[in-house]
Amino acid sequence: MMKRHVRIAIIGAGSAGLSAFKEASRVTDDILLVDPGPLGTTCARVGCMPSKALLKLARDVHGANRLAGDGFVERAPGQVNGAAILEQVRTLRDRFASGPIGTVENMGERYIKAKARFLAPDTLDLDGEQLSADAIIVATGSRPVVPGPWKALGPRLLTSDTIFDLKALPGRLAVVGLGAIGTELGQALAMLGVEVHAFGLDQQVAGLTDPKVNAAALKALGGHMHVHTGHAVEPELSDDGVLVRFGDERVTVDAVLAAMGRSPVLADLNLDALGLELDHLGLPPLDPLRLRAGDTPVYFAGDVNGLVPLLHEAADEGRIAAYHALNPDAECLTRRTPLAIVFTEPEIARIGLSFSELPHGALIGGSDFGKLGRAIIMNNLGGPLRVYADRDGRLLGGEMAVAGAEHLGHQLAWLIQQGVAVTDALLLPYYHPVLEEGLRSALQDLRRQLPEQARRPDLPLCGYSDDPLPGI
């Protein structure tokens, strides 16, 4: 006998689940959020927030050491207090996690602490209690990928879910995986004095596909840690730590950080009850626009669907899933311009279409931050900034490994989403000296490849706006 029926049930109280709950709450209060705990989003607990806190402190230490090394201060800052740094990271982590935790705890009867398991496409078992729903949103998130044999490393095996709970910094660390997690944490720990060996199966780092940008990023990372590419890694316990084999070489470290991506949390959901064929990840076929599983009333939002595992995308997917769960026949919503940022030094960003996705004949404009005044002053030269456009000058995307990529990436994404052409983007104001001048140089490089343009300065025409000089 059914114990309860709701209009929408949401499994998972992470970024996607909370976003779905908020969106659905605009229409109905007949919602139930289910999560067994621990509460707090992946981003706040083990992802983007604690990693950025660690990176900030690492940059401070690295900057102080650089000032001493360059002779601008009389002595080095002293021994790094790794325990204090990790404690500060946890303090900030707990502060950030307290927000989403408090949100869930204040939901009252609309939140239940339980494990959810499908009995049918519209029915869940919640630790022995049955719940039916008009629609169910699965937002259970992801967990780090760890090869089975590696678990024998015991406490010497770290993931992004466990590294922030360390009480002291390791002396030597192997980072396996050169994606966002591996490059950020590896470089941060190297800046704090840890001997870091980073491993990747190929030359590609942080999701970059533009060969010129990737080469610059790889070189910059190699300035902080030992980067090894082209080999699989085989770690095994040794008398004094972990012996890591790669090709014909080997290195001994104190711990191994597995940074080879994350996999959907699906194992206990009994998705076979949906009556749909499951793929190698255990996922049913999904409509990538509406996030619906086949013709069932079940939607998958956030990291669990394996589409774009980024917080802002997870939040948007929660909104999309809730909207279509309440309006299953509605037209799909347009997604925002893709934007991915890695907070290394220099920062890395991919916007819109990547280099590998460009159509034939696309135009490529670039700028060299090694010649950019503001970047030189900041002692953060980075690599090239590359911007892509079609033959008509419509902006398509870009990749960069430069100082300020977190901001320049946003600006480029906004231009792309608004459909701004290269020539119009160059009519916008640029101050001096600023990093945005590097973006302007790349746009100017693109414009030079366009068919003959009107020969006039990059200034708006009279009447370009009703009030071209507001306030004057």
Long-range contacts (C-beta under 8 A, 24 or more apart in sequence): 1-130, 2-123, 2-130, 2-131, 2-132, 3-129, 3-130, 3-131, 4-32, 4-129, 4-130, 4-131, 4-132, 5-131, 5-132, 5-133, 6-30, 6-31, 6-32, 6-131, 6-132, 6-133, 6-134, 7-31, 7-133, 7-134, 7-135, 7-326, 8-32, 8-133, 8-134, 8-135, 8-136, 8-137, 8-322, 8-325, 8-326, 9-34, 9-116, 9-124, 9-131, 9-133, 9-135, 9-136, 9-137, 10-34, 10-136, 10-137, 10-139, 11-35, 11-116, 11-124, 11-136, 11-137, 11-138, 11-139, 11-140, 11-269, 12-138, 12-139, 12-140, 12-141, 12-302, 12-304, 13-39, 13-41, 13-100, 13-104, 13-111, 14-41, 14-42, 14-100, 14-139, 14-140, 14-141, 14-302, 14-303, 14-314, 15-41, 15-42, 15-43, 15-100, 15-302, 15-311, 15-314, 15-315, 15-318, 16-137, 16-139, 16-141, 16-301, 16-302, 16-303, 16-304, 16-314, 16-315, 16-317, 16-318, 16-321, 17-137, 17-139, 17-301, 17-302, 17-318, 18-100, 18-103, 18-104, 18-318, 19-301, 19-314, 19-315, 19-316, 19-317, 19-318, 19-319, 19-322, 20-137, 20-139, 20-301, 20-318, 20-319, 20-321, 20-322, 20-325, 21-107, 21-318, 21-322, 22-318, 23-318, 23-319, 23-322, 23-323, 24-322, 24-325, 24-326, 27-326, 28-326, 29-110, 31-110, 32-110, 32-111, 32-112, 32-131, 32-133, 33-104, 33-107, 33-110, 33-111, 33-112, 34-111, 34-112, 34-114, 34-116, 34-124, 34-126, 34-131, 35-104, 35-111, 35-113, 36-113, 36-114, 36-115, 37-113, 39-97, 39-100, 39-101, 39-104, 39-105, 40-97, 40-98, 40-100, 40-101, 41-97, 41-100, 41-311, 42-141, 42-142, 42-303, 42-311, 43-311, 44-93, 44-96, 44-97, 44-99, 44-100, 45-93, 45-97, 46-160, 46-161, 46-164, 47-160, 47-311, 48-311, 49-92, 49-93, 49-96, 49-97, 50-89, 50-90, 50-92, 50-93, 50-96, 50-164, 51-160, 51-181, 51-184, 51-185, 51-188, 51-343, 52-343, 53-88, 53-89, 53-92, 53-93, 54-85, 54-89, 54-164, 54-185, 54-188, 54-189, 55-184, 55-187, 55-188, 55-343, 57-85, 57-88, 57-89, 57-192, 58-187, 58-188, 58-189, 58-191, 58-192, 59-191, 59-345, 61-85, 61-191, 61-192, 61-193, 62-191, 62-192, 62-345, 66-379, 80-169, 80-192, 80-193, 82-168, 82-169, 82-192, 83-167, 83-168, 85-169, 85-192, 86-164, 86-166, 86-167, 86-168, 86-169, 89-164, 90-164, 90-165, 93-164, 115-268, 116-269, 117-268, 117-269, 117-270, 118-269, 118-270, 118-271, 118-273, 118-274, 118-298, 119-270, 119-273, 120-273, 121-273, 121-274, 121-275, 121-296, 121-297, 121-298, 122-296, 122-297, 133-297, 134-297, 134-325, 135-297, 135-298, 135-299, 135-325, 135-326, 135-328, 136-297, 136-298, 136-299, 136-325, 137-298, 137-299, 137-300, 137-301, 137-318, 137-321, 137-322, 137-325, 138-269, 138-298, 138-299, 138-300, 138-301, 138-304, 139-300, 139-301, 139-302, 139-304, 139-314, 139-318, 139-321, 140-264, 140-265, 140-266, 140-269, 140-304, 141-264, 141-265, 141-302, 141-303, 141-304, 142-262, 142-263, 142-264, 142-265, 142-303, 142-304, 142-306, 142-309, 143-262, 143-263, 143-265, 144-258, 144-259, 144-260, 144-261, 144-262, 144-263, 145-258, 145-260, 145-261, 145-262, 145-263, 146-258, 146-260, 147-258, 150-235, 150-256, 150-258, 152-236, 152-237, 153-235, 153-236, 153-237, 153-242, 153-256, 154-237, 156-237, 156-241, 156-242, 156-254, 156-255, 156-256, 157-255, 157-256, 157-258, 158-255, 158-256, 158-257, 158-258, 159-257, 159-258, 159-259, 160-185, 160-257, 160-259, 163-257, 169-193, 169-194, 170-194, 170-253, 170-254, 170-255, 171-195, 171-254, 172-196, 172-197, 172-241, 172-252, 172-253, 172-254, 172-255, 173-197, 173-253, 173-254, 173-255, 173-256, 173-257, 174-198, 174-199, 174-233, 174-235, 174-242, 174-244, 174-251, 174-253, 174-255, 174-256, 174-257, 175-199, 175-225, 175-256, 175-257, 175-259, 176-233, 176-235, 176-256, 176-257, 176-258, 176-259, 176-260, 177-258, 177-259, 177-260, 177-261, 178-204, 178-205, 178-206, 178-221, 178-227, 178-229, 178-259, 179-205, 179-206, 179-207, 179-259, 179-260, 179-261, 180-206, 180-207, 180-340, 180-342, 181-259, 182-257, 182-259, 183-221, 183-342, 183-344, 183-348, 184-342, 184-343, 184-344, 185-257, 185-259, 186-221, 186-224, 186-225, 186-257, 186-259, 187-221, 187-224, 187-225, 187-344, 187-345, 190-224, 190-225, 191-224, 195-226, 195-253, 196-224, 196-225, 196-226, 197-225, 197-226, 197-228, 197-244, 197-251, 197-253, 198-225, 198-226, 198-227, 198-228, 199-228, 199-229, 199-231, 199-233, 199-244, 199-246, 200-227, 200-228, 200-229, 200-230, 201-229, 201-230, 201-231, 201-232, 202-229, 202-230, 203-229, 203-230, 205-348, 206-342, 206-344, 206-348, 207-340, 207-342, 207-348, 207-350, 207-354, 208-348, 208-350, 208-355, 208-399, 208-401, 209-350, 209-354, 209-355, 209-356, 209-357, 209-399, 210-354, 210-355, 210-386, 210-399, 211-355, 212-366, 212-383, 212-384, 212-386, 213-348, 213-355, 213-383, 213-384, 213-386, 213-399, 213-400, 213-401, 214-401, 215-383, 216-382, 216-383, 216-384, 216-401, 217-344, 217-346, 217-348, 217-383, 217-401, 219-383, 220-344, 220-345, 220-346, 220-382, 220-383, 220-401, 221-344, 262-303, 262-309, 264-303, 264-304, 264-305, 264-306, 265-304, 266-304, 274-298, 281-306, 289-320, 289-332, 289-333, 289-335, 290-320, 290-324, 290-332, 291-317, 291-320, 291-321, 291-324, 292-324, 292-328, 297-325, 297-328, 299-324, 299-325, 308-338, 310-340, 312-336, 312-339, 336-413, 336-417, 337-413, 337-414, 337-416, 337-417, 338-397, 338-413, 339-409, 339-410, 339-413, 341-405, 341-406, 341-409, 343-406, 345-380, 346-380, 346-381, 346-382, 346-383, 346-401, 346-402, 346-403, 346-405, 347-382, 347-401, 347-402, 347-403, 347-404, 347-405, 347-406, 348-400, 348-401, 348-405, 349-398, 349-399, 349-400, 349-405, 349-406, 349-408, 349-409, 350-397, 350-398, 350-399, 350-409, 351-397, 351-398, 351-399, 351-409, 351-412, 351-413, 351-416, 352-388, 352-395, 352-396, 352-397, 352-398, 352-412, 352-413, 352-416, 353-388, 353-396, 353-397, 354-397, 354-399, 355-386, 355-388, 355-397, 355-399, 357-397, 358-388, 358-396, 358-397, 359-390, 361-390, 361-391, 362-388, 362-389, 362-390, 362-391, 362-396, 363-388, 363-389, 363-390, 363-391, 363-393, 363-446, 363-449, 363-450, 364-388, 364-446, 365-389, 365-422, 365-442, 365-443, 365-444, 365-445, 365-446, 365-447, 365-448, 365-449, 366-442, 366-445, 367-438, 367-439, 367-441, 367-442, 367-445, 369-402, 369-403, 369-435, 369-438, 372-435, 372-437, 372-438, 372-441, 373-432, 373-433, 373-437, 374-403, 374-433, 374-434, 374-435, 374-437, 375-402, 375-403, 375-435, 375-438, 377-433, 378-403, 385-438, 385-439, 385-441, 385-442, 386-442, 387-412, 387-439, 387-442, 387-443, 387-445, 387-446, 389-421, 389-422, 389-446, 391-450, 392-421, 392-450, 393-421, 393-422, 393-423, 393-446, 393-447, 393-450, 394-419, 394-421, 394-422, 395-420, 395-421, 395-422, 395-425, 398-442, 402-435, 402-438, 403-435, 404-435, 407-435, 408-435, 408-436, 408-438, 408-439, 411-436, 411-439, 412-439, 422-446, 422-447, 422-450, 423-447, 423-450, 423-453, 426-458, 427-458, 427-459, 427-460, 427-464
